[in-house]
């Protein structure tokens, strides 16, 4: 048995007790996602100290930022799943190829957002700003920097997903925390011009963000080179390989489209809410920052779950895979219940973290209580769709996301807005979530039932080169 085979055979995702493995894989990711949520909130808290127009501008920039995140993390989902599956099937060279093709795809993605940052942000912000000049200027300044300098973001995503795919989530937590801390430190310095720096306002918030991403990305890449023996990085695999790209995109594109749908939803909601007042748009942006504290841990849990599911399906260890999924459901629902209670009990205190005006509190307190009802079902939906993605059925995730946000949520919000009462608009969120959980459970059950467990049993794992048709 050669060195590569020994390392693969000893990978903890195939042998560690499931409860311990889930904690080992997911806990660092949950913590790192909470740190990510923290610095997103801190970013907006500092900007809110400028004025409400600046806070509104960040809300208008959010759909494009979310689209950028969709592309990066979506490709990362495909990369993560294919590397994990290749390692589970004992195919070392395939894992190496997927890693390098992931860097290629993320580099192409950065080139696209560079062009968007240079040529498209003015039109994008103007389409939502409702003619408010100061909001438009803030939004353009912030978004241009975030898009044109997003190379650090794409590097960070790729390098961290490779670490996750090989079970090294502790390193991922470390790199994300370093980036977040740098962002939090630089935010007040660059926004308000402390310690002799220029006062850059919202542009300073954007600069702090991209510096943190660049440092985290470089650190994650260095850790891969020095501390990740499961994957190698031969430059010859950087040339486009259609079959590898196809496999990554097959899993990743549904994830990209799913989050892109969220960006479209946010864009449309901004258009609906600006018809009432700009304060409603500002609240909606604040809501997304706050709800990230609830959903980011779920996403961290999923980032730990996806490689476990992919690896154990690749190794044909059915009981381990199904036990991991059941445990993820329980943890996700507990997190969501805590989030629901926080939004029900103290919405005013949460909003005051963002220097909320009386008008924002009047809009936001009832809105948070209504929207958070949807949290009770969301945990099960999110985990179910992640399982489908890990098993190569990312299309189901896309269907559910499209139905929830485009078919149900936006039309319902628009129709309710025509009644002239803003609180009615928020009812669209729990209505859409009910539909989401029904579809998600149907799809995950169908996916697991149709898996081919006989093609390569766990006892036959020593026969490398047999691919999976998940």
N, C-alpha and C positions, 0 to 999 in steps of 0.2 A: 504493500500500500504506500503510495507516494505521499509527499507532504500535503499537497492540496486536498487529496481524498481524506486524509486524517483530520484536517481542519474542518472540512465539511461534515464528516461523520460526527464530530464532537460539537456541532453547533447547538447551542442551548435551546433553540426553538423546537428541536425534535426530541429532547430528552428531559428538560427541566419540568418539574410538576407544574400543572397548568396555572393554578392560583398564583404561585410564586413567579412564574413566567410572565403572566399578565401584569403583575405589579412591577416586575423588573423592567418590562418593555414599556408599559404605559405610564407609570408614575413619573419618570423623567419627562416624558412628552407632555403629560398633563401640567406639570410644574412649568415647563418651558412655554406652553401655550398660555398659562396664566400670566407669566411674565410678559408675553407678547400683548395680551389684553391690557395689562397694566400700562405699558408704555404707549399704547394707543389712546388710553384714557388720559394719561398724563399729558400727552401731546395736545389733546383737545382742551384739557383744563388750563394749560398755559395760554393757548390761543383765545379761550373764552375770556381771559383777563384783559384782552385787548378791547373787544366789543362783540356784540351779538352778530354783526355783519360778518366778522371773520369766522365765527363759529358756523354760520350759515354757508360760507364759502367752502369750508371743509366738507360739509354735507353734500354740496354740489359736486365736489371733486371725488367723492367716495365711489360712485358707480364706475368710473374709469380705473381708479385704484383697485377696486374689487375685480375688475376684468383682468388687470395685470396679475393679480394674485391668482385668479382662476387659471390663467395660462400656465404660470409657473408651478402651482401646486398640482394642477391637473396632469401635466407632463410628469411631475414627481410621483403621482399615484401610479401611473403606468410603469415608470422606471422602477419604483419600489416593488411592485407586484412581480415584474418579470425577473428582476435580480433574485428576489426571494424564492420564486418558483424554480429558477435555474439552480440555485444552491440546494434546494430540497431534492432536486432530481440528480444531483451530483454532476452538474455540467458547469465546471469552473470557467471554461473559455467563453461560454455563452454569457455568463454573468459579467465577465470583463467587457465583452462586446456591448452589452446593454448599457453598462456604465458610461462608456465613451460616446455612444450614440445619444445618451441623455444630455451630456455636455453640448453636443452638436445642436440638439433641438433647442436647448435653453439659450444658446448663443444666437440662433436665428430669431428667437422670440425677443431678445433684447433689441436686435436691429429694428424690428417692427415698432417697438415702443419708443425707440429713439426718434423715429420718423413721426410718430403720433405726438410726442412731446414738442417737436420742432414746428409742426405744421397744423395740428388739429385741435389743440386745447382751447383756443379762443372760441371756435364755433361750438365746441362741446359745452363750455361753461355758459356762453351766451344763450344757448337754447333752454337753459333752466333758470337763469338769473332774474327773469321777469323785469328786465330793464333797470335793475338796481345797480348803479355804476360801481359803487365801492365793493359790493359783493362780487361783481364780475372781475375786478382788478385783483382782489385777494385770491379768487379761485384760480385765475390764470397763472399767477405767480407761484402758487403752491404746486399745482398739478404739472406745470412744465418741468420743474426740477425733478419731481418724483418719477416722471416718465423718462425724460432724457438721460437721467443718471441711474437707471434701474439695473445696470450691469451687476452691481453688488447683490441685489435681490435675487437675480436669476442664478448667480454663482452659489449663493447661500442655499437656495432651494435644492439645487442639484446635489451638492456635496452632502447636505444633511440627509437627503432621502437615501443616498447610498449607505450612509452610516446606519440609518434606520433599518434598511433592508437586510443588513447583516447582524441586526440585534444590538447595535451599539448606540442605544438611545441616550445613554448618559452623556456621551460626547455631544450629541445633538442639543441636549438641554444646556450644556455648558456654552456652546457657541451662541445659541439664541439668547441666553442670559447676558453674555458679554455684549452682544449687539444692542440689547434692550437697555442695559445700564449706560452704555455710551450715549444712546439716544436721549435718555432721561437727563443725563448730566448736561448735554449740549443744548437741550431745548431752551431752558431759560436764558442761557448765555447768548445764544444766537437770536432768539426772539426779542429779548429786551436790551441787548447790547451790554452785557455785564463784562467786567474785567478788561475793559478797553476794546472789546469787539464792537463792530458796527451793529446798530439796531435794525435787524432785517425783517422783523415781524413774521408773517406767515411763511415767507421765503426761508427764514431761519429755521422754522419747524421742519420744512422739507429737507433742508441741508443736513440737519441733525439726523433725520431718518436715513438718508442715503449713506452718510458716513458710518452709522451703526451697521447697516446692511453690508457695506464693503468689508468692514473689519470682521464681521461674523462669517462672511463667505470665505475670505482668505484663511481664517482660522480653521473652518470646517474642511477646506481643501487640504491644508497642511496635516490635519489629523488623519484624513484618509490615507495620505501618502505614508505616514509614519506608524499608524496604529491600527490599520484595517487590513489584516492579511487575507481576508476572504475574497477581496476583489483587487485585481491589478489594473493598471491604466496604460496599456500599450498604445502609443500614438498611432500605430497603423490601423487601429480600430476606430479612429476619428473620421475616416472617410465614410460617406453615406452608405449605409447598408439597408436596402429597401425592406428586407424581411424583418430586421430588428426594429426599424422605425415603424413599420406597420403594426407590430405587436405592442409597442409602447403606446402608439396613437390609438390603437383599438380599445385599450383600457383607459387611456388618458383623456381622449376627446370627450366622451360622455361626462367625465368629471369637469372638464373645461367648460363645456356647454352648460352644465348644471349650475356652476357658479356664475357663468355669464348671464344665465337667466335671472339670477339674483341681482346682477347689475342692472339688467333691463327693468326688473321690478322696482328697484330703488330709483332709477331714472324716472319711471312713470309715476311713482308715488310722489317724488319731488314736484313733478308737473301738476299733479292733483292738489297737493298741499299748498303750493304757492298761490293757488286760486283762493285760498282762505287767508293766509298771512305768511310772511317770511319766517315768523316765529315758529310756525308749525313745521317748516322745513328744518329749522335749527334743532327743534326737539327730536325730529326723526333721526337726524345725525347723532344726537346725544344718545338716543335709545340704542342705536346700533353699537355704539361704544360700550354701553352698559351691558347689553345682552351678550357681548363677546365674553364677559366674565362667566356667563353660563354655558355658552356654546363652545368656547375654546377648549375647556377641559374635555368635552365630548370629542372634539376633533383630535385632541391629543390622545385620548383613549383609542380612537379609530386608527391613528397613525401607528400605535403599538399593535393593534389588532390585525391590520391588513397583512403585514409580513408573517404573523403567526398563522393566519388562515391560509395564505398562499403557500408557505413552507410546508405545513402539515398536509395540505392537499397534494402538493407535489410529491411528498414522501408517502402518501396514502395512509395517513394516520387519522382515521375518521373520528374516533372518540375524542382525541385531543382537540381536533378542530371544533367539534360541536360543543364541547365543554367550554372552550374559550369564548364562543359566541354567546352561550347562555350567561356566562359571567359578565360579559360586556353589557348585555341588556340590563342586568341588575344594577351595575355601577352607573350606567348612563341615566337610568330612571331616578336613582337616588340624587344625582347631581341636579337633574331637572326639577325635582321637588324642592330642593333647597333654593334654587333660583326663583321658582314660582313664589315661594313664601317671602323672599326678600323683596320682590317687586310688589307684592300685595301689602306688606306691612310698612315699608318705609320708602315709597317712591319719591316723596318730597326730599328726604335727606339725600338720596342718590342724585337727584337733579341739582341740588344745591352745591354739589361738588364742582359743577360747571358754571358757577356764578349765575344761576337761573334767575331770571326776572320774574315778576309777578305774572306776567303774561305767559311765560314759558311754563311756570308751575301750574297755572290754570289749565293749560292744554295737556301738559305731560302727566300729571298725577292720575287722572282717570284713564288716559291712554295706556299707561304702563300696566295698570290693573287689568284692563281688557286684553291687551296683547299677550300678557304672560300666561293667560289661560292655555294658550297653544303650547306652552312649554311641557305640559303634562303628557302630551302625545309625541312631542318632537324627539325625545331621546330614543325611543324605540324605532322611529322612522330613520333617523340618522345612522344608527348602528346597522339596521337591516340593509340599507343601501350600500354601506361600506363593505359588508359581507359580499353582496352581489358584485361589487367592483373587484374585490380581491379574487373572486372566482371567475373573472373574465366576463361578467355580465353587467358591464357598466351601462349598457343601454337602458336597463331597468331604472337606474338612478336618474337618467335623463328624462325618462317618461314621467316619473313621479314629480320631479322638480318642475318640469314644464306644466303639468296639470295643476300643481299646487299654486304656482306663482303667476302663470300667464293665463291659464284657462279659468281659474277660480278667483285668486286673490285680486288681481288688477281689475277685472270686470266688476267684481263685487264692490271693491273700494270706489270705483268710478260711479257705479249706480247709487251707492249710499251717499256719495258726496253730492249728488244731485238733489238730495233732500234738504241740503243747506245747513246741516248740523255736523260739525267736525267730529264729535265723539262717535257718531255712527260709523265713520270710515274705519275705525280700528276693529270693528266686529269682523271685518273680512279676514283677519289673521287666524282666529280660532276656527272659523268655518273652513278655511283652506287646509288647516292642519288635520282636521278630521278625515278629509279625503285622502291626505297624504299617508296617514298611518294605515288605512285600509289597503291601499295599493302596495305600500312597502311590505306589509306582512304577506300578501299574496305572492309577490315576486320573490321574496327571500325563501319562502317555502318551496316554490317551484324550482328555484335555482339549486337548492340543496338536494331535492328529490331526484334531479336529473344528473347529478354528478356520477361520473364513471369511476367507481372505486375498485373495479376488478382489473383495469388495464395494467396497473403495476402495483402490486401489493407492497406493503411496507417491508415484508421479508425479502423482496426482490430489489431492494434499493441499491444493491451493489452493481446493477446493470446500468451503467451510465449511457447517456445518449438517447434514452427513450423520452420523448417529449410528451407533454400533457396537452390535452385538448380541452382545457377548462373553458 
